[in-house]
Amino acid sequence: MTEQPISIIIVEDEPEFRRRFVQIVENEPSMKLAGAASNKREAQSIIDRESFDVMLIDLGLPDGSGIDLIRQVSQKKPDVDIMVVTVFGDEQHVVSSIEAGATGYILKDSAPADVISCIRLLRAGGSPVSPVVARSVLRAIRNRMSTTAPARVPGSEQNPLSARETEILQLLAKGMSFNEIGDILGISPHTVTAHIKKIYRKLAVHSRGEAVYEATQMGLLKN
């Protein structure tokens, strides 16, 4: 059975960049354009009207902040992946976007092939970020660690994960694939992916290894 193309909406106020991203999506057979907006108002209309898998969004919109749209889509459409595509790679914008619900963050000068591969990685459960952005994330983590109180004692934190998410994380820690986890739990790989995205968001991580490490430090994984 042929897989359904990845449905994408683009929110970008600069015409040149908007045309560029539209062209990238339309030239990729495995993807389709669900809509393109030049401002927050147009984006809101598309979000309310269309069904889509991925939102590519700029932060600096003429009639408001893209972060507000990120937060809204993250809450109302949790299965949608949100990737920021912007010129802002500073710590404040990066952290604010991730806290609002973005699962990917790349800069506008990314090559078309990189944009396509990042979208695919998003749908596979990953969280692609440009190298410059990754540095901002690490800087933010270091700053927070330096201002935190006493050292963390494993097992002392309250578990932020649901029972199902904890169960899936246990299987992830054993090295099982999304398909294998789905077979064991009797759920679809798509549902597994949705749970894993929520795990990453709750633990503030971007990969399987980080999730397992963080959960281990918090005492959430059984031996």
Secondary structure, 3 states (H helix, E strand, C coil): CCCCCEEEEEECCCHHHHHHHHHHHHCCCCEEEEEEECCHHHHHHHHHHCCCCEEEECCEECCEEHHHHHHHHHHHCCCCEEEEEECCCCHHHHHHHHHHCCCEEEECCCCHHHHHHHHHHHHCCCCCECHHHHHHHHHHHHHHHHHCCCCCCCCCCCCCCCHHHHHHHHHHHCCCCHHHHHHHHCCCHHHHHHHHHHHHHHHCCCCHHHHHHHHHHCCCCCC
